[in-house]
Amino acid sequence: MPKTSVEVDLAKLDRAKEILGTETLRDTIDAAFREVIRIDSVRRLVGLAQDGAFAVLLEPDVEERLWGW
């Protein structure tokens, strides 16, 4: 993993640590990256739902058709 040097706003770092429940700079950055990736995944899922990708799940007797009951 490459090392890099950046200036960090310590007030933002402290706030992010509080929100994420982390202690170190590295843990905070890793947790922040994970959270950004998670948020993107949720947005994509919501987008699919808004486009009707899951509409079939609202149809009557869907369980029988999907699971072959």
N, C-alpha and C positions, 0 to 999 in steps of 0.2 A: 504494500500500500504506500503510495507516495506521501511524503511529508510536505506540508506547505506552511507558510507563515501568513497570517492575516491579522488585521486589527479588529478587535472585538469590542462592541459596545457592552461594557460590563453591566449596565443597568438592564439591557435586554437579555443578556446572559443570565443574570440573576432571576429575572422574571420567567424565562424559559425553564430554568432549573426548578422553580416553584411549580410551574404548570406540569412539567414532565416528570417530576419527582426524581430528578437526577442529581448527582453530586459533582461530577467532574465535567470539564469542558468536552472531552472526547465522548463521554456518555450522553451529554446533552446534544451534541451534534448528531450522533448516531440516532438518538431518539427522535430528534427533529426531522431527520431524513425519513425515518420509518413513518412518522406521522404524515408527512407530506405525501408519501407514496400511498398510504392508507386512504387519505382524503381523496386523492385522484381516483383510486379504485372505487370508492363510494360514489363519487360524481359520475363515473362511467356507468356504474350499475343503475343509478337513478336515471341517467340518460336512456339506457336501454328500456327501463320501465316506462319512461315518458313516451318512448317510441312504440310502445305496445308489445314489447318482446315477451312479456309475461301475461298478456291478456288472456291467453288460453287457460291460465290457472283460475280464472274467474268464471269459466263456463260451467254449466250444470253437469254433474256426473263426470267431472274431469278426472277424479281419482281412478274410476273404473277404466277409463280409456287409457290413462297413462300407465297404470300399474297392472292392467289386465285382470281386474277383480271380477 
